[in-house]
Amino acid sequence: MTLYQRFRQVKSEEDKIVFFSLKFCFFYIFALFLFLCCLLTFSPMSYSVIDIANKVLASTDLNQGETISNLKLQKILYYLQGFFIAVFDKKLFDEKIEAWQYGPVVPEAYFHFKEFGQAALMLNGDESIINLSDAEEKLFEEVMEEYGQFSAIKLMKMTHAEPPWRKTFYDKPQSEISYELLKDYFSTQIE
C-alpha cells in the first residue's frame, strides 16, 4: 500500500496532521542520515600539524634505532606538505611553513616539541594517531620511506637547495613559504 493510499484511508483532520508530521520526520531523519554518511566518507580538507607530527613519530621504529629530532621533523613536515599539495592540490595541514635559517619550519610544531631540544622526539603514549584516507596514507608512507632515511642535516641541505625555501628565505627570512611555490616545485618532483 502506498503512502497516498494510506492517506486516503485517514478520515479525521487530526489523523491527517499526525500522518504528515510522521512523514516529515521520516524524511528529515533520512536526509540527516545521508548528510552524516557523506561527512564520514570524505576526508577533511586538512589535518592538525600536531596530529601529522604524531603520526610521523609513531611511524618511526625505535627498536631499529630510528629517531627523529625536531629539526628532522620540520623537514619531513615540509616534504609531506609539498607532496600533498602536488598530488591532491590541497594542504595536508593548515599551519604555515616558514623559511628559517636551518630550513623549512612549521612554528606550531617546532614550539610544541621544543622542550626536547636536539634529542629524539618521543610520544607520551596517550596520543591518538589519526587515520588518513587510503590514497593519503599511501602518499604519507611513500614520503616517509623516501625522506625518513636521511639525517636532519642532510634534509636541511636538501631543502636549502630547493626553490621554495631558497626564494622565500633570500627574499624575506622567516616568512611563509607560499602554497604556489610548494605546488610549482613539488609538481615537478612527482612521477
ChimeraX commands (.cxc) that place a marker at each C-alpha (Angstrom):
marker #1 position 0.00,0.00,0.00 radius 0.5
marker #1 position 1.45,3.38,-1.00 radius 0.5
marker #1 position 1.56,6.47,1.20 radius 0.5
marker #1 position -1.16,8.04,-0.93 radius 0.5
marker #1 position -3.43,5.04,-0.41 radius 0.5
marker #1 position -2.88,5.19,3.34 radius 0.5
marker #1 position -3.61,8.91,3.35 radius 0.5
marker #1 position -6.94,8.34,1.59 radius 0.5
marker #1 position -7.91,5.94,4.39 radius 0.5
marker #1 position -7.23,8.57,7.05 radius 0.5
marker #1 position -10.53,10.27,7.88 radius 0.5
marker #1 position -10.09,12.97,10.53 radius 0.5
marker #1 position -8.07,16.18,10.28 radius 0.5
marker #1 position -6.11,15.22,13.41 radius 0.5
marker #1 position -5.13,11.95,11.82 radius 0.5
marker #1 position -4.01,13.78,8.67 radius 0.5
marker #1 position -1.83,16.18,10.72 radius 0.5
marker #1 position -0.25,13.27,12.61 radius 0.5
marker #1 position 0.28,11.41,9.34 radius 0.5
marker #1 position 2.03,14.41,7.70 radius 0.5
marker #1 position 4.10,15.03,10.83 radius 0.5
marker #1 position 5.33,11.45,10.84 radius 0.5
marker #1 position 6.03,11.61,7.11 radius 0.5
marker #1 position 8.03,14.85,7.57 radius 0.5
marker #1 position 10.01,13.35,10.49 radius 0.5
marker #1 position 10.83,10.28,8.43 radius 0.5
marker #1 position 12.19,12.36,5.52 radius 0.5
marker #1 position 14.07,14.69,7.88 radius 0.5
marker #1 position 15.77,11.76,9.65 radius 0.5
marker #1 position 16.60,10.14,6.30 radius 0.5
marker #1 position 18.14,13.40,4.98 radius 0.5
marker #1 position 20.16,13.78,8.18 radius 0.5
marker #1 position 21.37,10.19,7.85 radius 0.5
marker #1 position 22.54,10.81,4.27 radius 0.5
marker #1 position 24.31,14.01,5.30 radius 0.5
marker #1 position 26.18,12.24,8.12 radius 0.5
marker #1 position 27.17,9.40,5.80 radius 0.5
marker #1 position 28.67,11.93,3.38 radius 0.5
marker #1 position 30.61,13.59,6.18 radius 0.5
marker #1 position 32.11,10.31,7.29 radius 0.5
marker #1 position 33.19,9.19,3.83 radius 0.5
marker #1 position 35.06,12.32,2.80 radius 0.5
marker #1 position 38.40,13.20,4.34 radius 0.5
marker #1 position 38.73,16.62,5.92 radius 0.5
marker #1 position 40.29,19.46,3.98 radius 0.5
marker #1 position 43.35,19.24,6.18 radius 0.5
marker #1 position 44.58,17.92,9.50 radius 0.5
marker #1 position 46.28,19.48,12.51 radius 0.5
marker #1 position 50.06,19.69,12.12 radius 0.5
marker #1 position 50.44,18.19,15.60 radius 0.5
marker #1 position 48.33,15.20,14.53 radius 0.5
marker #1 position 50.53,14.76,11.45 radius 0.5
marker #1 position 53.71,15.17,13.54 radius 0.5
marker #1 position 52.45,12.50,15.96 radius 0.5
marker #1 position 51.76,10.20,13.00 radius 0.5
marker #1 position 55.32,10.80,11.75 radius 0.5
marker #1 position 56.73,9.95,15.18 radius 0.5
marker #1 position 54.50,6.89,15.51 radius 0.5
marker #1 position 55.74,5.61,12.15 radius 0.5
marker #1 position 59.39,5.50,13.25 radius 0.5
marker #1 position 60.76,2.21,14.50 radius 0.5
marker #1 position 62.64,2.94,17.73 radius 0.5
marker #1 position 63.62,-0.74,18.00 radius 0.5
marker #1 position 65.56,-0.34,14.76 radius 0.5
marker #1 position 67.31,2.78,16.06 radius 0.5
marker #1 position 65.18,5.22,14.07 radius 0.5
marker #1 position 64.79,8.57,15.78 radius 0.5
marker #1 position 63.52,11.96,14.72 radius 0.5
marker #1 position 64.75,15.26,16.14 radius 0.5
marker #1 position 62.73,18.44,15.94 radius 0.5
marker #1 position 64.96,19.61,13.09 radius 0.5
marker #1 position 64.28,16.44,11.10 radius 0.5
marker #1 position 60.56,16.56,11.88 radius 0.5
marker #1 position 60.31,20.05,10.41 radius 0.5
marker #1 position 61.83,18.90,7.14 radius 0.5
marker #1 position 59.61,15.80,6.98 radius 0.5
marker #1 position 56.55,18.02,7.51 radius 0.5
marker #1 position 57.74,20.26,4.67 radius 0.5
marker #1 position 58.09,17.30,2.30 radius 0.5
marker #1 position 54.73,15.85,3.32 radius 0.5
marker #1 position 53.01,19.19,2.76 radius 0.5
marker #1 position 54.72,19.74,-0.58 radius 0.5
marker #1 position 53.83,16.35,-1.99 radius 0.5
marker #1 position 50.25,16.50,-0.70 radius 0.5
marker #1 position 49.81,19.85,-2.44 radius 0.5
marker #1 position 51.31,18.49,-5.67 radius 0.5
marker #1 position 49.29,15.25,-5.68 radius 0.5
marker #1 position 45.96,16.26,-4.11 radius 0.5
marker #1 position 46.00,20.05,-4.72 radius 0.5
marker #1 position 45.24,20.58,-1.04 radius 0.5
marker #1 position 47.21,21.13,2.13 radius 0.5
marker #1 position 47.83,18.25,4.48 radius 0.5
marker #1 position 47.72,20.75,7.38 radius 0.5
marker #1 position 46.67,24.40,7.52 radius 0.5
marker #1 position 49.54,25.71,9.63 radius 0.5
marker #1 position 52.08,27.74,7.67 radius 0.5
marker #1 position 55.61,26.68,6.82 radius 0.5
marker #1 position 58.23,29.38,7.26 radius 0.5
marker #1 position 61.73,29.67,5.75 radius 0.5
marker #1 position 64.05,29.73,8.78 radius 0.5
marker #1 position 67.85,29.69,8.79 radius 0.5
marker #1 position 68.08,25.90,9.09 radius 0.5
marker #1 position 65.36,25.20,6.55 radius 0.5
marker #1 position 61.57,24.99,6.47 radius 0.5
marker #1 position 59.83,25.10,9.85 radius 0.5
marker #1 position 56.20,24.82,10.95 radius 0.5
marker #1 position 56.30,27.11,14.02 radius 0.5
marker #1 position 53.37,25.41,15.78 radius 0.5
marker #1 position 55.08,22.01,15.57 radius 0.5
marker #1 position 58.52,23.43,16.36 radius 0.5
marker #1 position 57.37,25.09,19.59 radius 0.5
marker #1 position 55.23,22.09,20.53 radius 0.5
marker #1 position 58.33,19.84,20.53 radius 0.5
marker #1 position 60.91,22.49,21.52 radius 0.5
marker #1 position 61.33,21.04,25.04 radius 0.5
marker #1 position 63.16,18.05,23.52 radius 0.5
marker #1 position 65.96,20.28,22.28 radius 0.5
marker #1 position 68.18,18.30,19.90 radius 0.5
marker #1 position 67.18,14.95,21.43 radius 0.5
marker #1 position 64.94,12.38,19.78 radius 0.5
marker #1 position 61.25,13.23,19.93 radius 0.5
marker #1 position 59.07,10.78,21.81 radius 0.5
marker #1 position 55.33,10.30,22.11 radius 0.5
marker #1 position 53.75,10.12,25.56 radius 0.5
marker #1 position 51.70,7.12,24.57 radius 0.5
marker #1 position 48.35,8.81,25.15 radius 0.5
marker #1 position 48.22,10.49,21.74 radius 0.5
marker #1 position 45.67,9.18,19.29 radius 0.5
marker #1 position 47.18,8.58,15.87 radius 0.5
marker #1 position 44.97,9.78,13.04 radius 0.5
marker #1 position 43.90,7.68,10.11 radius 0.5
marker #1 position 44.25,9.11,6.64 radius 0.5
marker #1 position 42.28,8.05,3.58 radius 0.5
marker #1 position 43.81,5.16,1.63 radius 0.5
marker #1 position 45.33,7.44,-1.01 radius 0.5
marker #1 position 46.65,9.87,1.62 radius 0.5
marker #1 position 48.09,7.01,3.67 radius 0.5
marker #1 position 49.89,5.63,0.63 radius 0.5
marker #1 position 51.48,9.01,-0.13 radius 0.5
marker #1 position 52.35,9.52,3.55 radius 0.5
marker #1 position 54.17,6.17,3.61 radius 0.5
marker #1 position 55.99,6.91,0.33 radius 0.5
marker #1 position 57.25,10.27,1.60 radius 0.5
marker #1 position 58.30,8.74,4.93 radius 0.5
marker #1 position 60.15,5.93,3.17 radius 0.5
marker #1 position 61.93,8.29,0.78 radius 0.5
marker #1 position 62.85,11.12,3.17 radius 0.5
marker #1 position 62.80,9.42,6.57 radius 0.5
marker #1 position 66.05,7.64,5.72 radius 0.5
marker #1 position 68.04,10.88,5.69 radius 0.5
marker #1 position 69.58,12.67,8.66 radius 0.5
marker #1 position 68.31,16.06,9.79 radius 0.5
marker #1 position 71.44,17.73,8.40 radius 0.5
marker #1 position 71.08,16.01,5.01 radius 0.5
marker #1 position 67.41,17.06,4.85 radius 0.5
marker #1 position 68.37,20.61,5.78 radius 0.5
marker #1 position 70.93,20.73,2.96 radius 0.5
marker #1 position 68.39,19.32,0.53 radius 0.5
marker #1 position 65.76,21.93,1.42 radius 0.5
marker #1 position 68.37,24.71,1.15 radius 0.5
marker #1 position 68.92,23.70,-2.48 radius 0.5
marker #1 position 65.20,23.76,-3.34 radius 0.5
marker #1 position 63.36,26.82,-4.72 radius 0.5
marker #1 position 60.55,27.08,-2.12 radius 0.5
marker #1 position 62.97,27.63,0.79 radius 0.5
marker #1 position 65.64,29.44,-1.23 radius 0.5
marker #1 position 63.32,32.00,-2.85 radius 0.5
marker #1 position 61.45,32.68,0.38 radius 0.5
marker #1 position 64.48,32.85,2.68 radius 0.5
marker #1 position 66.51,35.15,0.44 radius 0.5
marker #1 position 63.54,37.44,-0.24 radius 0.5
marker #1 position 62.39,37.67,3.38 radius 0.5
marker #1 position 63.83,35.32,6.04 radius 0.5
marker #1 position 61.34,33.64,8.40 radius 0.5
marker #1 position 58.39,34.45,6.18 radius 0.5
marker #1 position 55.83,31.94,4.96 radius 0.5
marker #1 position 56.66,29.62,2.07 radius 0.5
marker #1 position 53.69,30.09,-0.23 radius 0.5
marker #1 position 51.31,27.42,-1.43 radius 0.5
marker #1 position 52.17,28.41,-5.01 radius 0.5
marker #1 position 55.92,27.90,-4.51 radius 0.5
marker #1 position 55.29,24.49,-2.94 radius 0.5
marker #1 position 52.88,23.47,-5.70 radius 0.5
marker #1 position 55.16,24.69,-8.51 radius 0.5
marker #1 position 58.22,22.91,-7.15 radius 0.5
marker #1 position 56.71,19.65,-5.91 radius 0.5
marker #1 position 54.65,19.23,-9.08 radius 0.5
marker #1 position 58.00,18.78,-10.85 radius 0.5
marker #1 position 59.04,16.10,-8.34 radius 0.5
marker #1 position 56.18,13.64,-8.80 radius 0.5
marker #1 position 56.38,10.81,-11.31 radius 0.5
marker link #1:1,2 radius 0.2
marker link #1:2,3 radius 0.2
marker link #1:3,4 radius 0.2
marker link #1:4,5 radius 0.2
marker link #1:5,6 radius 0.2
marker link #1:6,7 radius 0.2
marker link #1:7,8 radius 0.2
marker link #1:8,9 radius 0.2
marker link #1:9,10 radius 0.2
marker link #1:10,11 radius 0.2
marker link #1:11,12 radius 0.2
marker link #1:12,13 radius 0.2
marker link #1:13,14 radius 0.2
marker link #1:14,15 radius 0.2
marker link #1:15,16 radius 0.2
marker link #1:16,17 radius 0.2
marker link #1:17,18 radius 0.2
marker link #1:18,19 radius 0.2
marker link #1:19,20 radius 0.2
marker link #1:20,21 radius 0.2
marker link #1:21,22 radius 0.2
marker link #1:22,23 radius 0.2
marker link #1:23,24 radius 0.2
marker link #1:24,25 radius 0.2
marker link #1:25,26 radius 0.2
marker link #1:26,27 radius 0.2
marker link #1:27,28 radius 0.2
marker link #1:28,29 radius 0.2
marker link #1:29,30 radius 0.2
marker link #1:30,31 radius 0.2
marker link #1:31,32 radius 0.2
marker link #1:32,33 radius 0.2
marker link #1:33,34 radius 0.2
marker link #1:34,35 radius 0.2
marker link #1:35,36 radius 0.2
marker link #1:36,37 radius 0.2
marker link #1:37,38 radius 0.2
marker link #1:38,39 radius 0.2
marker link #1:39,40 radius 0.2
marker link #1:40,41 radius 0.2
marker link #1:41,42 radius 0.2
marker link #1:42,43 radius 0.2
marker link #1:43,44 radius 0.2
marker link #1:44,45 radius 0.2
marker link #1:45,46 radius 0.2
marker link #1:46,47 radius 0.2
marker link #1:47,48 radius 0.2
marker link #1:48,49 radius 0.2
marker link #1:49,50 radius 0.2
marker link #1:50,51 radius 0.2
marker link #1:51,52 radius 0.2
marker link #1:52,53 radius 0.2
marker link #1:53,54 radius 0.2
marker link #1:54,55 radius 0.2
marker link #1:55,56 radius 0.2
marker link #1:56,57 radius 0.2
marker link #1:57,58 radius 0.2
marker link #1:58,59 radius 0.2
marker link #1:59,60 radius 0.2
marker link #1:60,61 radius 0.2
marker link #1:61,62 radius 0.2
marker link #1:62,63 radius 0.2
marker link #1:63,64 radius 0.2
marker link #1:64,65 radius 0.2
marker link #1:65,66 radius 0.2
marker link #1:66,67 radius 0.2
marker link #1:67,68 radius 0.2
marker link #1:68,69 radius 0.2
marker link #1:69,70 radius 0.2
marker link #1:70,71 radius 0.2
marker link #1:71,72 radius 0.2
marker link #1:72,73 radius 0.2
marker link #1:73,74 radius 0.2
marker link #1:74,75 radius 0.2
marker link #1:75,76 radius 0.2
marker link #1:76,77 radius 0.2
marker link #1:77,78 radius 0.2
marker link #1:78,79 radius 0.2
marker link #1:79,80 radius 0.2
marker link #1:80,81 radius 0.2
marker link #1:81,82 radius 0.2
marker link #1:82,83 radius 0.2
marker link #1:83,84 radius 0.2
marker link #1:84,85 radius 0.2
marker link #1:85,86 radius 0.2
marker link #1:86,87 radius 0.2
marker link #1:87,88 radius 0.2
marker link #1:88,89 radius 0.2
marker link #1:89,90 radius 0.2
marker link #1:90,91 radius 0.2
marker link #1:91,92 radius 0.2
marker link #1:92,93 radius 0.2
marker link #1:93,94 radius 0.2
marker link #1:94,95 radius 0.2
marker link #1:95,96 radius 0.2
marker link #1:96,97 radius 0.2
marker link #1:97,98 radius 0.2
marker link #1:98,99 radius 0.2
marker link #1:99,100 radius 0.2
marker link #1:100,101 radius 0.2
marker link #1:101,102 radius 0.2
marker link #1:102,103 radius 0.2
marker link #1:103,104 radius 0.2
marker link #1:104,105 radius 0.2
marker link #1:105,106 radius 0.2
marker link #1:106,107 radius 0.2
marker link #1:107,108 radius 0.2
marker link #1:108,109 radius 0.2
marker link #1:109,110 radius 0.2
marker link #1:110,111 radius 0.2
marker link #1:111,112 radius 0.2
marker link #1:112,113 radius 0.2
marker link #1:113,114 radius 0.2
marker link #1:114,115 radius 0.2
marker link #1:115,116 radius 0.2
marker link #1:116,117 radius 0.2
marker link #1:117,118 radius 0.2
marker link #1:118,119 radius 0.2
marker link #1:119,120 radius 0.2
marker link #1:120,121 radius 0.2
marker link #1:121,122 radius 0.2
marker link #1:122,123 radius 0.2
marker link #1:123,124 radius 0.2
marker link #1:124,125 radius 0.2
marker link #1:125,126 radius 0.2
marker link #1:126,127 radius 0.2
marker link #1:127,128 radius 0.2
marker link #1:128,129 radius 0.2
marker link #1:129,130 radius 0.2
marker link #1:130,131 radius 0.2
marker link #1:131,132 radius 0.2
marker link #1:132,133 radius 0.2
marker link #1:133,134 radius 0.2
marker link #1:134,135 radius 0.2
marker link #1:135,136 radius 0.2
marker link #1:136,137 radius 0.2
marker link #1:137,138 radius 0.2
marker link #1:138,139 radius 0.2
marker link #1:139,140 radius 0.2
marker link #1:140,141 radius 0.2
marker link #1:141,142 radius 0.2
marker link #1:142,143 radius 0.2
marker link #1:143,144 radius 0.2
marker link #1:144,145 radius 0.2
marker link #1:145,146 radius 0.2
marker link #1:146,147 radius 0.2
marker link #1:147,148 radius 0.2
marker link #1:148,149 radius 0.2
marker link #1:149,150 radius 0.2
marker link #1:150,151 radius 0.2
marker link #1:151,152 radius 0.2
marker link #1:152,153 radius 0.2
marker link #1:153,154 radius 0.2
marker link #1:154,155 radius 0.2
marker link #1:155,156 radius 0.2
marker link #1:156,157 radius 0.2
marker link #1:157,158 radius 0.2
marker link #1:158,159 radius 0.2
marker link #1:159,160 radius 0.2
marker link #1:160,161 radius 0.2
marker link #1:161,162 radius 0.2
marker link #1:162,163 radius 0.2
marker link #1:163,164 radius 0.2
marker link #1:164,165 radius 0.2
marker link #1:165,166 radius 0.2
marker link #1:166,167 radius 0.2
marker link #1:167,168 radius 0.2
marker link #1:168,169 radius 0.2
marker link #1:169,170 radius 0.2
marker link #1:170,171 radius 0.2
marker link #1:171,172 radius 0.2
marker link #1:172,173 radius 0.2
marker link #1:173,174 radius 0.2
marker link #1:174,175 radius 0.2
marker link #1:175,176 radius 0.2
marker link #1:176,177 radius 0.2
marker link #1:177,178 radius 0.2
marker link #1:178,179 radius 0.2
marker link #1:179,180 radius 0.2
marker link #1:180,181 radius 0.2
marker link #1:181,182 radius 0.2
marker link #1:182,183 radius 0.2
marker link #1:183,184 radius 0.2
marker link #1:184,185 radius 0.2
marker link #1:185,186 radius 0.2
marker link #1:186,187 radius 0.2
marker link #1:187,188 radius 0.2
marker link #1:188,189 radius 0.2
marker link #1:189,190 radius 0.2
marker link #1:190,191 radius 0.2
view
